[in-house]
């Protein structure tokens, strides 16, 4: 039995990715073992520099490996309009004093899983390109990891980058589908169905100390969300995924079989599930019901408890 949760983080920092690292650092029974970076919110070079900056700011002694610079099968798209040109709302600061490791994030993930089978959990809060590549390096990865929590998807709510697709899955749909098809024993997906309900109000933000780094970077993020939600504040997607990994009791989940739409003209990147009451083998060939193992999808969360935990985490020195 694992007494201390040891976590590999795969991320594209990113303002809410930064908050997720603050959240994990504050949990006494968790340990960040390594960080891998990926394209997404910003190009991977910027994501890597930001991960190194955050590791230094948080006094974490963990390796940072640079990962995939582009999706598996589509052009690179990034989201500076959400996170700022530097990915941290204009407050990234000077160049980091440390450097990434010599191996890729996919190699790091595969190697660490091999070295400590069953002892490591994965928090994937960016596009899933690195995880998909790690599966090609080590096909046994689903059996080697303990728990996997992925931030992505919009199952029964609108997407946030297209009308149907959530950003992380849309940035690399092929990778996301490979991961959902891989057969992880304990996979939880934390999508917009639950993260959008965890909106942190302007009052929550105002309660943070003025000199708090998370408050500074959240200004840009809150302005973005306020511009289209019609209310002040922000949505802490990635830290909620981190919280559910550390404390599964924060959420209620629905179990189903999931896939990613890859060819739809309007729905590419959309997560889909077999939600039929009866799901017999299809007479028309293989479908989700016959070719996928079940995963969990978060449908509700104790947002008041989570936001209290997040406030505590981001205000720790």
matplotlib code that plots the C-alpha trace (Angstrom):
import matplotlib.pyplot as plt

x = [0.0, 1.3, 1.4, 2.6, 1.2, 4.1, 3.1, 4.4, 2.9, 2.5, 1.6, 1.7, 2.2, -0.1, -1.7, -4.0, -1.2, 0.9, -2.0, -2.1, 1.6, 0.9, -1.9, 0.2, 3.1, 0.8, -0.5, 1.5, 0.8, 1.9, 5.3, 5.9, 8.5, 9.0, 7.4, 7.1, 6.1, 4.1, 2.8, -0.7, -1.2, 2.1, 4.9, 6.8, 9.9, 7.9, 6.1, 9.4, 10.9, 7.7, 7.9, 11.5, 10.6, 7.8, 10.0, 12.5, 9.7, 8.2, 11.5, 10.8, 13.8, 12.4, 13.5, 11.8, 11.8, 10.8, 8.2, 6.4, 6.5, 3.5, 0.5, 0.7, -1.4, -2.4, -0.7, 0.4, -2.1, -1.5, -3.6, -1.7, -5.0, -6.0, -2.6, -0.6, 2.3, 4.6, 2.0, 1.9, -0.1, 2.9, 4.6, 6.9, 9.9, 13.5, 15.1, 15.2, 18.6, 18.1, 17.7, 15.6, 16.9, 18.4, 15.5, 12.1, 9.0, 7.7, 11.0, 11.0, 7.4, 8.1, 11.4, 10.1, 7.1, 9.4, 11.7, 8.8, 6.0, 2.7, 4.1, 3.6, 0.5, 0.1, -1.6, -1.9, -3.2, -2.2, -2.6, -1.9, 0.9, 3.6, 1.4, 0.6, 4.3, 5.1, 2.7, 4.6, 7.8, 6.4, 3.1, 2.9, 2.4, -1.3, -0.3, 2.8, 1.0, -1.1, -3.7, -4.1, -6.1, -6.5, -7.9, -9.9, -13.2, -16.6, -19.1, -22.5, -21.6, -20.3, -16.6, -14.3, -12.3, -15.0, -18.7, -18.0, -14.3, -12.4, -8.9, -6.6, -8.3, -8.7, -5.0, -4.2, -7.3, -5.3, -3.2, -6.2, -7.9, -4.8, -4.7, -8.4, -8.0, -4.9, -6.7, -5.5, -6.8, -7.7, -8.3, -10.3, -11.2, -11.9, -13.7, -15.6, -18.8, -17.3, -14.5, -16.8, -19.0, -15.9, -15.8, -13.7, -15.3, -13.7, -14.2, -12.1, -9.4, -9.5, -9.0, -5.5, -2.6, -1.5, 2.1, 1.0, 2.4, -0.8, -2.8, -0.6, -0.8, -4.5, -5.3, -4.9, -6.7, -9.6, -9.9, -10.2, -12.9, -14.8, -14.8, -17.2, -18.7, -20.4, -19.1, -15.7, -13.4, -11.9, -12.2, -9.5, -9.5, -6.1, -6.0, -9.4, -7.9, -5.0, -7.3, -9.4, -6.2, -5.2, -8.6, -11.0, -13.8, -14.0, -15.9, -18.6, -17.9, -19.8, -18.1, -18.3, -16.3, -14.9, -13.4, -12.4, -14.1, -11.3, -13.1, -16.2, -16.2, -17.7, -16.9, -13.2, -11.7, -15.1, -15.1, -17.9, -19.2, -21.4, -24.3, -26.8, -28.9, -28.0, -24.8, -24.7, -22.0, -22.8, -23.8, -22.1, -18.6, -16.5, -17.6, -16.8, -18.8, -16.7, -13.2, -12.7, -12.2, -14.2, -12.9, -14.4, -15.7, -16.2, -19.7, -19.9, -17.3, -17.4, -16.3, -16.5, -14.1, -11.8, -11.7, -10.8, -8.0, -6.8, -6.7, -4.7, -2.3, -1.6, -1.0, 1.7, 5.1]
y = [0.0, 3.4, 5.7, 8.8, 9.6, 10.2, 12.1, 12.8, 16.0, 16.5, 20.1, 23.1, 26.0, 28.1, 30.0, 27.2, 24.7, 26.9, 26.8, 23.0, 22.9, 25.2, 22.9, 19.8, 21.3, 22.2, 18.6, 16.9, 13.4, 14.0, 14.3, 15.7, 13.3, 14.9, 17.4, 16.9, 19.8, 19.9, 22.3, 23.8, 27.0, 28.2, 26.6, 23.9, 26.0, 28.6, 25.9, 24.4, 27.7, 28.4, 24.9, 25.6, 29.1, 27.5, 24.7, 27.4, 29.6, 26.7, 25.3, 21.9, 19.6, 17.8, 17.1, 19.0, 17.3, 19.1, 17.2, 17.3, 20.5, 19.8, 17.5, 14.0, 14.9, 18.5, 22.0, 23.6, 26.0, 27.9, 30.0, 33.1, 35.0, 33.1, 32.9, 35.9, 35.9, 34.4, 31.9, 33.5, 36.6, 38.8, 37.9, 35.0, 37.1, 36.4, 33.4, 30.3, 29.4, 25.7, 23.6, 20.7, 17.2, 15.5, 13.1, 13.9, 14.1, 10.9, 9.1, 10.4, 9.1, 5.7, 5.3, 6.4, 4.1, 1.2, 2.0, 2.1, -0.1, 0.6, 3.3, 6.5, 8.4, 10.7, 14.1, 15.1, 18.7, 19.6, 18.0, 14.3, 14.1, 13.1, 10.4, 9.0, 8.9, 7.2, 4.5, 3.8, 3.6, 1.5, -0.3, -1.6, 1.9, 1.4, -1.4, 0.4, 3.5, 3.6, 6.3, 8.6, 11.9, 13.8, 17.3, 17.4, 17.0, 18.4, 15.5, 17.0, 20.7, 23.0, 23.0, 26.0, 26.1, 24.9, 24.4, 20.7, 20.4, 21.3, 22.8, 20.0, 17.3, 19.6, 20.5, 16.8, 14.6, 11.6, 11.6, 11.9, 9.0, 6.8, 7.5, 6.7, 3.5, 2.3, 0.5, 2.3, 0.5, 3.7, 6.6, 9.7, 12.4, 15.9, 17.9, 21.1, 19.4, 19.9, 22.5, 25.2, 24.8, 25.5, 29.2, 31.3, 34.6, 38.1, 38.0, 34.8, 36.5, 39.7, 37.7, 36.7, 38.9, 41.6, 40.3, 36.7, 35.5, 33.5, 36.7, 38.6, 36.0, 35.5, 39.1, 38.3, 35.0, 36.6, 39.4, 36.8, 34.8, 38.0, 39.1, 36.3, 34.8, 38.0, 37.8, 38.5, 35.7, 32.7, 28.9, 26.8, 23.8, 22.2, 22.7, 20.9, 17.9, 18.0, 18.1, 15.2, 13.1, 13.8, 13.5, 11.5, 12.1, 15.7, 14.4, 12.1, 10.2, 8.4, 5.3, 4.7, 4.0, 7.0, 8.0, 11.2, 12.2, 12.5, 13.1, 15.2, 18.5, 20.3, 17.9, 17.0, 16.7, 16.0, 13.4, 10.8, 8.1, 5.0, 6.1, 3.6, 1.8, -1.5, -1.7, -4.9, -5.7, -3.6, -5.5, -2.8, -3.4, -2.4, 0.6, 2.2, -0.5, -3.4, -1.9, 0.3, -0.3, 1.9, 5.1, 7.6, 11.0, 13.6, 15.0, 16.9, 18.3, 19.9, 23.3, 25.1, 22.7, 22.7, 26.5, 26.7, 24.2, 26.1, 29.4, 27.8, 26.3, 29.4, 31.6, 29.3, 30.9]
z = [0.0, -1.0, 2.0, 0.1, -3.3, -5.7, -8.8, -12.3, -13.6, -17.4, -18.1, -20.4, -17.9, -18.2, -15.3, -14.0, -14.4, -12.1, -9.6, -9.8, -8.8, -5.9, -4.9, -5.0, -3.1, -0.2, 0.2, 3.0, 1.7, -1.9, -3.6, -7.1, -8.6, -12.0, -14.4, -18.2, -20.5, -23.6, -26.2, -25.5, -23.7, -25.1, -27.3, -25.4, -25.1, -23.1, -21.2, -20.2, -19.1, -17.0, -15.4, -14.4, -13.1, -11.0, -9.7, -8.5, -7.0, -5.2, -4.0, -5.6, -6.2, -9.2, -12.8, -15.7, -19.1, -22.3, -24.2, -27.5, -29.5, -31.7, -31.9, -33.4, -36.5, -36.8, -36.8, -33.5, -31.9, -28.7, -26.3, -25.4, -25.5, -22.3, -20.5, -21.8, -24.3, -21.6, -20.4, -16.9, -17.4, -18.1, -14.8, -15.8, -14.9, -15.7, -17.3, -15.1, -13.6, -14.1, -17.3, -18.4, -18.4, -21.4, -22.0, -23.4, -21.2, -22.8, -22.1, -18.5, -18.0, -19.4, -17.6, -14.2, -14.5, -15.3, -12.4, -9.8, -11.1, -9.4, -7.2, -9.3, -10.3, -13.3, -13.4, -17.1, -17.4, -20.9, -24.3, -24.1, -26.7, -24.2, -22.7, -26.1, -27.0, -23.7, -24.6, -27.8, -25.8, -23.0, -24.0, -20.4, -19.1, -18.1, -15.8, -14.4, -13.2, -10.1, -10.8, -13.8, -13.7, -16.9, -17.3, -20.5, -22.3, -22.4, -22.4, -21.7, -21.8, -24.6, -25.3, -24.7, -27.9, -30.3, -29.6, -28.8, -27.9, -24.8, -25.3, -24.0, -26.1, -29.1, -29.2, -29.9, -30.5, -31.7, -28.6, -26.3, -28.1, -27.8, -24.1, -23.6, -25.6, -23.7, -20.9, -17.8, -14.7, -12.8, -15.1, -14.1, -16.6, -15.1, -17.8, -18.3, -16.9, -13.4, -13.8, -15.1, -12.0, -9.8, -10.7, -8.3, -7.7, -7.6, -3.9, -3.7, -5.7, -3.7, -0.5, -1.7, -0.4, -2.8, -3.0, -3.7, -7.1, -7.9, -7.5, -9.9, -12.6, -12.1, -13.0, -16.8, -16.5, -14.6, -17.2, -20.0, -18.2, -17.2, -20.8, -21.9, -18.7, -17.7, -14.1, -12.5, -11.4, -13.1, -13.6, -12.0, -14.3, -13.7, -9.9, -9.6, -11.4, -9.0, -6.1, -7.3, -7.8, -4.2, -2.7, -4.9, -2.4, -3.7, -6.7, -7.8, -11.1, -13.7, -15.2, -18.9, -22.0, -23.8, -27.1, -29.0, -32.2, -34.8, -38.1, -37.5, -39.3, -36.3, -33.6, -33.9, -30.4, -28.8, -26.0, -26.6, -24.4, -24.8, -22.7, -23.9, -21.3, -23.0, -25.0, -27.0, -29.5, -32.5, -35.7, -37.7, -36.3, -33.3, -31.3, -27.9, -26.0, -27.4, -27.7, -24.6, -20.9, -18.6, -17.1, -14.6, -15.6, -12.9, -12.8, -9.5, -7.1, -3.6, -4.9, -1.6, 0.0, -3.1, -3.2, 0.5, -0.1, -3.1, -1.2, 1.5, -1.0, -3.0, 0.0, 1.6, 1.5]

ax = plt.figure().add_subplot(projection="3d")
ax.plot(x, y, z, "-o")
ax.set_aspect("equal")
plt.show()
